[in-house]
Amino acid sequence: SSGINAEYGVNKLPKRKVSQFAKELTECLKLKFKGHWYPKSPDRGTAFRCLEIRDSVFDPVIVQAARVSGISLEEIKAQLPDSFFLWMDPYEVCYRIGDQGSLSVLKRFSPETYQYDQQQAVSSEEIRLTVQSWEK
Protein backbone atom coordinates (compact mmCIF):
# COMPACT_ATOMS: atom_id res chain seq x y z
CA SER A 1 0.00 0.00 0.00
CA SER A 2 1.33 3.42 -0.83
CA GLY A 3 -1.06 5.11 1.60
CA ILE A 4 1.79 6.51 3.65
CA ASN A 5 3.20 8.48 0.75
CA ALA A 6 0.14 9.09 -1.36
CA GLU A 7 -0.81 11.92 0.97
CA TYR A 8 2.55 12.98 2.42
CA GLY A 9 5.29 12.29 -0.15
CA VAL A 10 6.11 15.67 -1.62
CA ASN A 11 9.36 15.06 -3.45
CA LYS A 12 10.04 11.64 -4.83
CA LEU A 13 13.62 10.47 -4.52
CA PRO A 14 15.90 8.77 -7.06
CA LYS A 15 15.51 4.99 -7.03
CA ARG A 16 19.24 4.54 -6.36
CA LYS A 17 19.07 6.66 -3.19
CA VAL A 18 15.97 4.85 -1.93
CA SER A 19 17.59 1.48 -2.64
CA GLN A 20 20.76 2.40 -0.79
CA PHE A 21 18.78 3.76 2.16
CA ALA A 22 16.64 0.59 2.30
CA LYS A 23 19.80 -1.54 2.23
CA GLU A 24 21.42 0.44 5.05
CA LEU A 25 18.20 0.53 7.08
CA THR A 26 17.90 -3.24 6.74
CA GLU A 27 21.45 -3.71 8.05
CA CYS A 28 20.87 -1.33 10.96
CA LEU A 29 17.61 -3.04 11.88
CA LYS A 30 19.18 -6.49 11.71
CA LEU A 31 21.62 -5.36 14.39
CA LYS A 32 18.98 -3.62 16.49
CA PHE A 33 16.47 -6.48 16.31
CA LYS A 34 18.94 -9.28 16.94
CA GLY A 35 17.66 -11.04 20.04
CA HIS A 36 14.38 -9.12 19.83
CA TRP A 37 12.61 -11.00 16.99
CA TYR A 38 10.16 -13.69 18.06
CA PRO A 39 8.27 -15.38 15.20
CA LYS A 40 6.57 -17.72 17.69
CA SER A 41 5.40 -14.72 19.80
CA PRO A 42 5.13 -11.81 17.31
CA ASP A 43 3.74 -9.32 19.85
CA ARG A 44 6.71 -9.80 22.16
CA GLY A 45 9.14 -6.90 21.79
CA THR A 46 6.88 -4.86 19.51
CA ALA A 47 7.59 -1.57 21.34
CA PHE A 48 11.33 -2.14 20.86
CA ARG A 49 10.78 -2.64 17.12
CA CYS A 50 8.90 0.65 16.68
CA LEU A 51 10.64 3.31 14.60
CA GLU A 52 9.49 6.81 15.43
CA ILE A 53 9.68 10.21 13.83
CA ARG A 54 8.18 13.01 15.91
CA ASP A 55 8.62 16.75 15.47
CA SER A 56 11.75 16.32 13.32
CA VAL A 57 13.32 13.95 15.88
CA PHE A 58 14.26 10.73 14.10
CA ASP A 59 14.81 7.28 15.52
CA PRO A 60 18.61 6.73 15.80
CA VAL A 61 18.40 3.79 13.38
CA ILE A 62 16.95 6.05 10.69
CA VAL A 63 19.63 8.68 11.36
CA GLN A 64 22.40 6.10 11.03
CA ALA A 65 20.99 4.57 7.83
CA ALA A 66 20.52 8.03 6.31
CA ARG A 67 24.07 9.08 7.17
CA VAL A 68 25.63 5.94 5.71
CA SER A 69 23.48 5.99 2.56
CA GLY A 70 23.92 9.70 1.84
CA ILE A 71 20.25 10.60 2.06
CA SER A 72 19.43 13.67 4.14
CA LEU A 73 16.98 13.69 7.01
CA GLU A 74 15.23 16.56 5.22
CA GLU A 75 14.66 14.27 2.23
CA ILE A 76 13.20 11.59 4.51
CA LYS A 77 11.07 14.13 6.37
CA ALA A 78 9.60 15.31 3.04
CA GLN A 79 8.26 11.78 2.50
CA LEU A 80 6.52 11.42 5.86
CA PRO A 81 4.18 13.30 8.18
CA ASP A 82 5.56 15.15 11.23
CA SER A 83 4.54 12.38 13.60
CA PHE A 84 4.99 8.86 12.26
CA PHE A 85 5.37 5.46 13.91
CA LEU A 86 6.32 2.22 12.15
CA TRP A 87 6.19 -1.23 13.73
CA MET A 88 7.98 -4.11 12.05
CA ASP A 89 6.94 -7.37 13.65
CA PRO A 90 7.10 -10.95 12.47
CA TYR A 91 4.28 -11.38 9.92
CA GLU A 92 3.18 -7.72 9.91
CA VAL A 93 4.29 -4.15 9.20
CA CYS A 94 2.01 -1.43 10.63
CA TYR A 95 2.16 2.34 10.89
CA ARG A 96 0.38 5.18 12.62
CA ILE A 97 0.29 8.80 11.60
CA GLY A 98 0.04 11.20 14.54
CA ASP A 99 -0.17 10.47 18.23
CA GLN A 100 -3.90 9.81 18.09
CA GLY A 101 -4.09 8.25 14.62
CA SER A 102 -5.38 4.78 13.96
CA LEU A 103 -3.06 1.86 13.28
CA SER A 104 -2.86 0.86 9.61
CA VAL A 105 -1.44 -2.38 8.25
CA LEU A 106 1.10 -1.87 5.49
CA LYS A 107 1.67 -5.59 4.87
CA ARG A 108 0.79 -8.94 6.42
CA PHE A 109 2.83 -12.08 5.87
CA SER A 110 1.43 -15.58 6.16
CA PRO A 111 3.23 -17.62 8.84
CA GLU A 112 3.17 -20.55 6.39
CA THR A 113 5.03 -18.69 3.63
CA TYR A 114 7.07 -16.23 5.69
CA GLN A 115 10.76 -16.69 4.94
CA TYR A 116 12.62 -16.02 8.16
CA ASP A 117 16.31 -16.53 8.63
CA GLN A 118 17.49 -16.56 12.26
CA GLN A 119 20.65 -14.70 11.21
CA GLN A 120 18.72 -12.04 9.36
CA ALA A 121 16.48 -10.94 12.26
CA VAL A 122 14.23 -8.92 9.95
CA SER A 123 12.83 -9.54 6.50
CA SER A 124 14.31 -7.43 3.71
CA GLU A 125 10.85 -7.53 2.17
CA GLU A 126 9.50 -5.60 5.15
CA ILE A 127 12.06 -2.84 4.68
CA ARG A 128 11.56 -2.70 0.92
CA LEU A 129 7.80 -2.33 1.33
CA THR A 130 8.30 0.46 3.81
CA VAL A 131 10.36 2.74 1.57
CA GLN A 132 9.53 1.68 -2.01
CA SER A 133 6.90 4.39 -2.52
CA TRP A 134 9.56 7.09 -1.99
CA GLU A 135 10.97 6.36 -5.46
CA LYS A 136 10.48 8.63 -8.45
Solvent accessible surface area in square Angstrom, and as a share of the most:
residue,aa,sasa,rsa
1,S,93,0.60
2,S,61,0.40
3,G,35,0.34
4,I,5,0.02
5,N,4,0.02
6,A,85,0.66
7,E,135,0.61
8,Y,64,0.24
9,G,21,0.20
10,V,114,0.66
11,N,89,0.45
12,K,80,0.34
13,L,9,0.04
14,P,53,0.33
15,K,133,0.56
16,R,168,0.61
17,K,42,0.18
18,V,2,0.01
19,S,58,0.38
20,Q,63,0.28
21,F,2,0.01
22,A,15,0.11
23,K,124,0.53
24,E,29,0.13
25,L,5,0.03
26,T,11,0.06
27,E,80,0.36
28,C,11,0.06
29,L,0,0.00
30,K,51,0.22
31,L,135,0.67
32,K,50,0.21
33,F,0,0.00
34,K,136,0.57
35,G,60,0.58
36,H,67,0.30
37,W,17,0.06
38,Y,47,0.18
39,P,28,0.18
40,K,201,0.85
41,S,53,0.34
42,P,44,0.28
43,D,120,0.62
44,R,145,0.53
45,G,28,0.27
46,T,46,0.27
47,A,85,0.66
48,F,81,0.34
49,R,0,0.00
50,C,23,0.13
51,L,4,0.02
52,E,57,0.26
53,I,4,0.02
54,R,89,0.33
55,D,107,0.55
56,S,59,0.38
57,V,107,0.62
58,F,21,0.09
59,D,16,0.08
60,P,106,0.67
61,V,17,0.09
62,I,13,0.06
63,V,58,0.34
64,Q,79,0.35
65,A,0,0.00
66,A,3,0.02
67,R,167,0.61
68,V,73,0.42
69,S,14,0.09
70,G,54,0.52
71,I,6,0.03
72,S,43,0.28
73,L,55,0.27
74,E,127,0.57
75,E,47,0.21
76,I,1,0.00
77,K,69,0.29
78,A,28,0.22
79,Q,0,0.00
80,L,16,0.08
81,P,10,0.07
82,D,88,0.46
83,S,20,0.13
84,F,9,0.04
85,F,8,0.03
86,L,5,0.03
87,W,43,0.15
88,M,0,0.00
89,D,18,0.09
90,P,2,0.01
91,Y,45,0.17
92,E,45,0.20
93,V,0,0.00
94,C,6,0.04
95,Y,21,0.08
96,R,57,0.21
97,I,49,0.25
98,G,20,0.20
99,D,70,0.36
100,Q,173,0.77
101,G,31,0.30
102,S,93,0.60
103,L,105,0.52
104,S,40,0.26
105,V,56,0.32
106,L,13,0.06
107,K,75,0.32
108,R,157,0.57
109,F,30,0.12
110,S,45,0.29
111,P,84,0.53
112,E,149,0.67
113,T,95,0.55
114,Y,25,0.10
115,Q,152,0.68
116,Y,57,0.22
117,D,71,0.37
118,Q,133,0.59
119,Q,144,0.64
120,Q,44,0.20
121,A,4,0.03
122,V,1,0.00
123,S,12,0.08
124,S,56,0.36
125,E,63,0.28
126,E,0,0.00
127,I,1,0.00
128,R,113,0.41
129,L,23,0.11
130,T,11,0.07
131,V,3,0.01
132,Q,66,0.29
133,S,24,0.15
134,W,10,0.04
135,E,48,0.21
136,K,169,0.72
